[in-house]
Structures are given as structure tokens and as C-alpha cells.
């Protein structure tokens, strides 16, 4: 069968987007891996499906699949691409778009400059929210990784994140620690791993090793989780600019109980079709 797709990216975190609002798109794990393959398929970090709404008060439903074929609950960069996609493809003319996800509704706002602001909802801070097998809730947790112990903050943004504080993201052991923490037995559903360096109270550098995808040029939920972790540690003010390898995001969080807001760009690259 022939499938039409749109290639998009948010700060270099790239996606293949399928419109499943008119007819269902069912992809198995091998098809997802094939589409994601940068030599044999289209190539992407993740695949996004735009589906009809499932819940009252939402206009669409949003599904995300990693390059390894696993389905995940949330993706911030993908959410911004989702908003641009449904407007540019004539599926809605709204600037404020309520969307359902596996972890509940989110709100997408397309701004006048075509940047997209996303209400990511309140972060989950209890270990069960990730899930994370540990003791009582804390701001920082020791995590035994082989022969070393690292200090992490654990935050759910609809998907699980472990955030480490480092002096320099360029020198951070992302390739070494990233996969080991991602598959750590204390995270039964695996975890995204952020390496954060605080520059000022309003600015951080960040690299993220994403579960099922490896290191990506940007991770929207990772940026949100890092700012939450920095706020909880008393290192950041309410609004911070996050410098990722692919570009910048602006994230704000008033504090416990409040939603995390993320603003950044989304870009459409090309359209095509693929036979599966």
C-alpha cells in the first residue's frame, strides 16, 4: 500500500508525519523501523500519527512512535510539528488547538510568528509517575550505574526523564551514560536522559539521549524536564532559554501544581509517498 507522508523537524529533531484523520494508518514495528531508517527508508527520529479526536473537548489525537518501533506517550518537538501540520494541511484553522495524547490532553497555540507554544501540563514528580523504582520522592536521587553513582532528578512530562547536572555538555559522557541509564532496571519503562549545564538563572545548555532513538538534536519534553529539575534545585528562575544542539527553546514553569509552557519553531521539509 502507498502512504503519503510529510517530513518535518523541530530544531533538527525530525519526524515523518501521517494524516490518519480520513483513513486509519496502521504500522507494525518493522514498518516503523523501515520508515525511520536513514539509509533504506525516509529517515527520522520518530513517526507521528494525526488521528481523529477520541475525547470530548479535543480536536485531534496524537500518537508517537520511536525509530525502534516503540510507542511513547509524549514528544514536545513533535507536538509543535503536529500544530503546524494540521493548519498547513487544512485540517483546522484554529490558532489554539486542543489535542488528546496517551497521557491526557495538551493545548497547542500557533503564534503570529508561526512559533508554537505548548501547554505541556504539570510535571509528574512522584517516582510512580515515571515510573521509577526508588524510595520516597526527592529532588535528587543517587543512581548506581555500574561502579559509579550519579545524582539525577526524576521528572515525568508525560514521558519519563532523568536529568543530570554537568559542568560542560560538550564533555558530558552522553554516549557512555545515556544508554546505560536509559535501560537501567530502576526505570522499568526505560527513561530519557538529559545532561544539563546551567549558564545563568535564565539559561541552560542541554543534550538529551532519548529512549528508543539515541541522542537527538533537540528534545522538547527533555527541555521541559530540565527546567523543572533546575527550578526544583533552586538553580533557575521561572523562565529559561534552553540551548540544544539543534537550536533554542523557551520554557517556563511557575512551580509545583502549575503547567510547563514550551515555545519553539516547527518546520515542514518535504512531502512524499512510500510503499509499505
C-alpha positions as a Markdown table, in Angstrom:
| # | Residue | x | y | z |
|---|---|---|---|---|
| 1 | Unk | 0.0 | 0.0 | 0.0 |
| 2 | Unk | 1.2 | 3.5 | -0.8 |
| 3 | Unk | 1.2 | 6.0 | 2.1 |
| 4 | Unk | 1.6 | 9.8 | 1.8 |
| 5 | Unk | 3.8 | 11.5 | 4.4 |
| 6 | Unk | 5.2 | 14.8 | 5.4 |
| 7 | Unk | 8.8 | 15.2 | 6.7 |
| 8 | Unk | 9.1 | 17.8 | 9.5 |
| 9 | Unk | 11.5 | 18.8 | 12.2 |
| 10 | Unk | 11.6 | 20.8 | 15.4 |
| 11 | Unk | 15.2 | 22.1 | 15.9 |
| 12 | Unk | 16.6 | 19.1 | 14.0 |
| 13 | Unk | 14.5 | 16.6 | 15.9 |
| 14 | Unk | 12.9 | 15.1 | 12.8 |
| 15 | Unk | 9.6 | 13.3 | 12.1 |
| 16 | Unk | 7.6 | 11.6 | 9.5 |
| 17 | Unk | 4.0 | 12.6 | 9.8 |
| 18 | Unk | 1.0 | 10.7 | 8.6 |
| 19 | Unk | -2.5 | 12.0 | 8.3 |
| 20 | Unk | -4.8 | 9.3 | 9.7 |
| 21 | Unk | -7.9 | 11.6 | 10.1 |
| 22 | Unk | -9.5 | 10.4 | 6.9 |
| 23 | Unk | -8.4 | 6.8 | 6.9 |
| 24 | Unk | -6.6 | 4.8 | 9.6 |
| 25 | Unk | -2.9 | 4.3 | 9.3 |
| 26 | Unk | -1.7 | 1.0 | 11.0 |
| 27 | Unk | 2.0 | 0.5 | 11.1 |
| 28 | Unk | 3.7 | -2.5 | 12.7 |
| 29 | Unk | 7.1 | -2.4 | 14.3 |
| 30 | Unk | 9.1 | -3.5 | 11.2 |
| 31 | Unk | 7.4 | -0.9 | 9.1 |
| 32 | Unk | 8.2 | 1.8 | 11.6 |
| 33 | Unk | 11.8 | 0.8 | 11.7 |
| 34 | Unk | 11.9 | 0.7 | 7.9 |
| 35 | Unk | 10.4 | 4.2 | 7.5 |
| 36 | Unk | 12.8 | 5.6 | 10.2 |
| 37 | Unk | 15.9 | 4.1 | 8.6 |
| 38 | Unk | 18.1 | 6.9 | 7.2 |
| 39 | Unk | 19.6 | 4.7 | 4.5 |
| 40 | Unk | 16.7 | 2.4 | 3.5 |
| 41 | Unk | 13.6 | 4.5 | 4.3 |
| 42 | Unk | 12.7 | 8.1 | 4.8 |
| 43 | Unk | 14.8 | 8.6 | 7.9 |
| 44 | Unk | 13.6 | 10.2 | 11.2 |
| 45 | Unk | 13.8 | 10.1 | 15.0 |
| 46 | Unk | 10.1 | 9.5 | 15.4 |
| 47 | Unk | 6.9 | 8.9 | 13.4 |
| 48 | Unk | 3.8 | 10.9 | 14.2 |
| 49 | Unk | 0.2 | 9.9 | 13.5 |
| 50 | Unk | -2.5 | 12.6 | 13.3 |
| 51 | Unk | -5.8 | 10.8 | 14.3 |
| 52 | Unk | -9.4 | 11.8 | 14.9 |
| 53 | Unk | -10.3 | 13.0 | 18.4 |
| 54 | Unk | -11.0 | 10.4 | 21.0 |
| 55 | Unk | -12.0 | 12.6 | 23.9 |
| 56 | Unk | -14.6 | 15.4 | 24.3 |
| 57 | Unk | -13.0 | 18.8 | 24.2 |
| 58 | Unk | -10.2 | 17.8 | 21.8 |
| 59 | Unk | -9.9 | 18.3 | 18.1 |
| 60 | Unk | -7.3 | 15.5 | 17.3 |
| 61 | Unk | -5.5 | 12.6 | 18.8 |
| 62 | Unk | -1.7 | 12.4 | 18.7 |
| 63 | Unk | 0.4 | 9.2 | 18.6 |
| 64 | Unk | 4.2 | 9.0 | 18.6 |
| 65 | Unk | 6.5 | 6.1 | 17.6 |
| 66 | Unk | 10.2 | 5.9 | 18.2 |
| 67 | Unk | 12.6 | 4.8 | 15.5 |
| 68 | Unk | 12.9 | 1.4 | 17.2 |
| 69 | Unk | 9.1 | 0.8 | 16.8 |
| 70 | Unk | 8.1 | 1.5 | 20.4 |
| 71 | Unk | 5.2 | 3.8 | 21.1 |
| 72 | Unk | 5.7 | 6.6 | 23.6 |
| 73 | Unk | 3.4 | 8.9 | 25.4 |
| 74 | Unk | 4.6 | 12.4 | 24.6 |
| 75 | Unk | 7.0 | 14.5 | 22.4 |
| 76 | Unk | 7.3 | 18.2 | 22.7 |
| 77 | Unk | 9.0 | 18.9 | 19.4 |
| 78 | Unk | 6.6 | 16.6 | 17.7 |
| 79 | Unk | 3.7 | 18.5 | 19.3 |
| 80 | Unk | 4.8 | 21.7 | 17.7 |
| 81 | Unk | 5.1 | 20.0 | 14.3 |
| 82 | Unk | 1.7 | 18.5 | 14.9 |
| 83 | Unk | 0.2 | 22.0 | 15.3 |
| 84 | Unk | 1.9 | 23.3 | 12.1 |
| 85 | Unk | 0.8 | 20.2 | 10.2 |
| 86 | Unk | -2.9 | 20.3 | 11.0 |
| 87 | Unk | -3.0 | 24.0 | 10.0 |
| 88 | Unk | -0.9 | 23.8 | 6.8 |
| 89 | Unk | -2.8 | 20.8 | 5.6 |
| 90 | Unk | -6.2 | 22.4 | 6.1 |
| 91 | Unk | -7.4 | 20.2 | 9.0 |
| 92 | Unk | -8.1 | 23.2 | 11.2 |
| 93 | Unk | -7.8 | 27.0 | 11.0 |
| 94 | Unk | -7.7 | 27.4 | 14.8 |
| 95 | Unk | -4.7 | 29.0 | 16.5 |
| 96 | Unk | -5.4 | 27.3 | 19.8 |
| 97 | Unk | -5.7 | 23.5 | 19.2 |
| 98 | Unk | -6.7 | 21.0 | 22.0 |
| 99 | Unk | -5.2 | 17.6 | 21.3 |
| 100 | Unk | -5.5 | 14.3 | 23.1 |
| 101 | Unk | -2.5 | 12.1 | 23.9 |
| 102 | Unk | -1.9 | 8.8 | 25.7 |
| 103 | Unk | -1.1 | 10.8 | 28.9 |
| 104 | Unk | -4.1 | 13.2 | 28.6 |
| 105 | Unk | -4.9 | 16.5 | 26.7 |
| 106 | Unk | -2.4 | 19.2 | 25.7 |
| 107 | Unk | -3.0 | 22.6 | 24.3 |
| 108 | Unk | -1.1 | 23.9 | 21.2 |
| 109 | Unk | -1.0 | 27.6 | 20.3 |
| 110 | Unk | 0.3 | 28.8 | 16.9 |
| 111 | Unk | 1.7 | 32.3 | 17.5 |
| 112 | Unk | 1.8 | 35.2 | 15.0 |
| 113 | Unk | 5.4 | 34.5 | 14.1 |
| 114 | Unk | 4.5 | 30.8 | 13.5 |
| 115 | Unk | 6.3 | 29.7 | 16.6 |
| 116 | Unk | 4.3 | 27.2 | 18.6 |
| 117 | Unk | 3.6 | 27.4 | 22.3 |
| 118 | Unk | 2.6 | 24.2 | 24.0 |
| 119 | Unk | 0.9 | 23.8 | 27.4 |
| 120 | Unk | 2.6 | 20.6 | 28.4 |
| 121 | Unk | 0.6 | 20.3 | 31.7 |
| 122 | Unk | 2.0 | 19.9 | 35.2 |
| 123 | Unk | 5.1 | 17.7 | 35.5 |
| 124 | Unk | 4.9 | 14.5 | 37.4 |
| 125 | Unk | 7.4 | 14.4 | 40.3 |
| 126 | Unk | 6.4 | 11.2 | 42.2 |
| 127 | Unk | 8.5 | 8.2 | 41.3 |
| 128 | Unk | 5.4 | 6.3 | 40.3 |
| 129 | Unk | 4.7 | 8.9 | 37.6 |
| 130 | Unk | 7.7 | 7.9 | 35.5 |
| 131 | Unk | 7.8 | 5.0 | 36.7 |
| 132 | Unk | 11.0 | 4.9 | 38.8 |
| 133 | Unk | 11.7 | 2.2 | 41.3 |
| 134 | Unk | 13.1 | 4.0 | 44.3 |
| 135 | Unk | 12.2 | 5.2 | 47.8 |
| 136 | Unk | 10.3 | 8.3 | 48.7 |
| 137 | Unk | 10.0 | 11.3 | 46.4 |
| 138 | Unk | 13.1 | 13.6 | 46.4 |
| 139 | Unk | 14.6 | 16.5 | 44.5 |
| 140 | Unk | 17.8 | 14.5 | 43.7 |
| 141 | Unk | 18.3 | 10.7 | 43.7 |
| 142 | Unk | 21.5 | 8.7 | 43.8 |
| 143 | Unk | 21.5 | 6.2 | 41.0 |
| 144 | Unk | 24.1 | 3.4 | 40.8 |
| 145 | Unk | 25.4 | 2.9 | 37.3 |
| 146 | Unk | 28.0 | 0.2 | 37.2 |
| 147 | Unk | 30.8 | 1.2 | 39.6 |
| 148 | Unk | 29.8 | 4.8 | 39.8 |
| 149 | Unk | 26.9 | 6.7 | 41.5 |
| 150 | Unk | 25.3 | 9.6 | 39.6 |
| 151 | Unk | 22.9 | 12.2 | 41.0 |
| 152 | Unk | 19.7 | 12.6 | 39.0 |
| 153 | Unk | 16.4 | 14.4 | 39.1 |
| 154 | Unk | 13.4 | 12.4 | 38.0 |
| 155 | Unk | 10.6 | 14.2 | 36.1 |
| 156 | Unk | 7.7 | 12.9 | 34.0 |
| 157 | Unk | 6.5 | 15.2 | 31.2 |
| 158 | Unk | 4.0 | 12.5 | 30.1 |
| 159 | Unk | 7.2 | 10.5 | 29.4 |
| 160 | Unk | 10.0 | 9.7 | 31.8 |
| 161 | Unk | 13.2 | 11.8 | 32.2 |
| 162 | Unk | 16.3 | 11.5 | 34.3 |
| 163 | Unk | 18.2 | 14.8 | 34.4 |
| 164 | Unk | 21.9 | 15.0 | 35.4 |
| 165 | Unk | 23.8 | 18.2 | 36.2 |
| 166 | Unk | 27.1 | 18.6 | 34.4 |
| 167 | Unk | 29.7 | 21.3 | 34.1 |
| 168 | Unk | 30.0 | 21.2 | 30.3 |
| 169 | Unk | 27.6 | 19.4 | 27.9 |
| 170 | Unk | 30.3 | 19.1 | 25.3 |
| 171 | Unk | 32.4 | 17.0 | 27.6 |
| 172 | Unk | 29.4 | 15.1 | 29.1 |
| 173 | Unk | 29.5 | 11.3 | 28.8 |
| 174 | Unk | 26.3 | 11.2 | 26.8 |
| 175 | Unk | 27.3 | 8.2 | 24.6 |
| 176 | Unk | 28.5 | 6.2 | 27.7 |
| 177 | Unk | 25.9 | 7.0 | 30.4 |
| 178 | Unk | 23.0 | 7.7 | 28.1 |
| 179 | Unk | 22.2 | 4.1 | 27.1 |
| 180 | Unk | 23.1 | 2.7 | 30.5 |
| 181 | Unk | 20.7 | 5.0 | 32.3 |
| 182 | Unk | 18.0 | 4.7 | 29.6 |
| 183 | Unk | 17.9 | 0.9 | 30.2 |
| 184 | Unk | 18.6 | 1.0 | 34.0 |
| 185 | Unk | 16.5 | -1.6 | 35.8 |
| 186 | Unk | 15.1 | 1.1 | 38.2 |
| 187 | Unk | 13.3 | 2.5 | 35.1 |
| 188 | Unk | 11.0 | -0.4 | 34.1 |
| 189 | Unk | 9.7 | 1.5 | 31.0 |
| 190 | Unk | 13.2 | 3.0 | 30.2 |
| 191 | Unk | 13.9 | 6.7 | 30.5 |
| 192 | Unk | 15.1 | 9.7 | 28.5 |
| 193 | Unk | 18.4 | 11.1 | 29.9 |
| 194 | Unk | 19.2 | 14.8 | 30.0 |
| 195 | Unk | 22.7 | 16.3 | 30.6 |
| 196 | Unk | 22.2 | 19.9 | 31.7 |
| 197 | Unk | 24.8 | 22.7 | 32.3 |
| 198 | Unk | 23.4 | 25.8 | 34.0 |
| 199 | Unk | 24.9 | 29.0 | 32.4 |
| 200 | Unk | 22.8 | 31.6 | 34.3 |
| 201 | Unk | 19.5 | 31.5 | 36.2 |
| 202 | Unk | 17.7 | 32.1 | 32.8 |
| 203 | Unk | 19.8 | 30.0 | 30.5 |
| 204 | Unk | 21.0 | 26.3 | 30.2 |
| 205 | Unk | 22.7 | 24.1 | 27.8 |
| 206 | Unk | 21.3 | 20.6 | 27.3 |
| 207 | Unk | 21.9 | 17.4 | 25.5 |
| 208 | Unk | 19.3 | 14.5 | 25.6 |
| 209 | Unk | 19.7 | 10.8 | 25.0 |
| 210 | Unk | 16.2 | 9.7 | 24.1 |
| 211 | Unk | 14.9 | 6.2 | 24.8 |
| 212 | Unk | 14.4 | 4.3 | 21.6 |
| 213 | Unk | 16.2 | 6.9 | 19.4 |
| 214 | Unk | 19.6 | 7.7 | 20.9 |
| 215 | Unk | 20.9 | 11.3 | 21.2 |
| 216 | Unk | 18.8 | 13.7 | 19.2 |
| 217 | Unk | 19.4 | 17.3 | 18.1 |
| 218 | Unk | 16.6 | 18.5 | 20.4 |
| 219 | Unk | 14.0 | 17.1 | 22.8 |
| 220 | Unk | 11.1 | 19.3 | 23.8 |
| 221 | Unk | 10.0 | 17.2 | 26.8 |
| 222 | Unk | 13.6 | 16.9 | 27.8 |
| 223 | Unk | 14.0 | 20.7 | 27.8 |
| 224 | Unk | 10.8 | 21.0 | 30.0 |
| 225 | Unk | 12.1 | 18.3 | 32.4 |
| 226 | Unk | 15.5 | 20.0 | 32.6 |
| 227 | Unk | 13.9 | 23.4 | 33.5 |
| 228 | Unk | 11.7 | 21.7 | 36.1 |
| 229 | Unk | 14.7 | 20.0 | 37.6 |
| 230 | Unk | 16.7 | 23.2 | 37.6 |
| 231 | Unk | 13.8 | 25.0 | 39.3 |
| 232 | Unk | 13.5 | 22.3 | 42.0 |
| 233 | Unk | 17.2 | 22.5 | 42.7 |
| 234 | Unk | 16.9 | 26.3 | 43.1 |
| 235 | Unk | 19.2 | 27.0 | 40.1 |
| 236 | Unk | 16.8 | 28.6 | 37.7 |
| 237 | Unk | 14.2 | 31.4 | 37.5 |
| 238 | Unk | 10.6 | 30.9 | 36.2 |
| 239 | Unk | 11.6 | 31.3 | 32.5 |
| 240 | Unk | 14.7 | 29.9 | 30.9 |
| 241 | Unk | 16.1 | 29.6 | 27.5 |
| 242 | Unk | 17.3 | 26.1 | 26.7 |
| 243 | Unk | 20.2 | 25.8 | 24.2 |
| 244 | Unk | 20.1 | 22.4 | 22.4 |
| 245 | Unk | 22.4 | 21.2 | 19.6 |
| 246 | Unk | 19.6 | 21.9 | 17.1 |
| 247 | Unk | 18.6 | 25.4 | 18.4 |
| 248 | Unk | 16.8 | 27.1 | 21.3 |
| 249 | Unk | 13.5 | 26.6 | 23.2 |
| 250 | Unk | 12.0 | 28.8 | 25.8 |
| 251 | Unk | 10.5 | 27.0 | 28.8 |
| 252 | Unk | 8.6 | 28.5 | 31.8 |
| 253 | Unk | 7.2 | 26.9 | 34.9 |
| 254 | Unk | 5.8 | 28.8 | 37.9 |
| 255 | Unk | 6.2 | 25.9 | 40.3 |
| 256 | Unk | 4.5 | 22.9 | 41.8 |
| 257 | Unk | 1.0 | 22.3 | 40.5 |
| 258 | Unk | 1.4 | 24.7 | 37.5 |
| 259 | Unk | 1.8 | 23.7 | 33.9 |
| 260 | Unk | 5.0 | 23.8 | 31.9 |
| 261 | Unk | 5.0 | 26.0 | 28.9 |
| 262 | Unk | 7.3 | 25.5 | 25.9 |
| 263 | Unk | 7.8 | 27.7 | 22.9 |
| 264 | Unk | 9.8 | 27.0 | 19.8 |
| 265 | Unk | 9.7 | 26.5 | 16.0 |
| 266 | Unk | 8.5 | 23.7 | 13.7 |
| 267 | Unk | 9.5 | 23.3 | 10.1 |
| 268 | Unk | 8.0 | 21.4 | 7.2 |
| 269 | Unk | 10.8 | 20.0 | 5.0 |
| 270 | Unk | 9.1 | 18.0 | 2.1 |
| 271 | Unk | 6.2 | 15.7 | 1.2 |
| 272 | Unk | 6.4 | 12.3 | -0.4 |
| 273 | Unk | 4.9 | 8.8 | -0.5 |
| 274 | Unk | 6.3 | 5.4 | 0.5 |
| 275 | Unk | 5.2 | 1.9 | -0.4 |
| 276 | Unk | 4.9 | -0.5 | 2.5 |
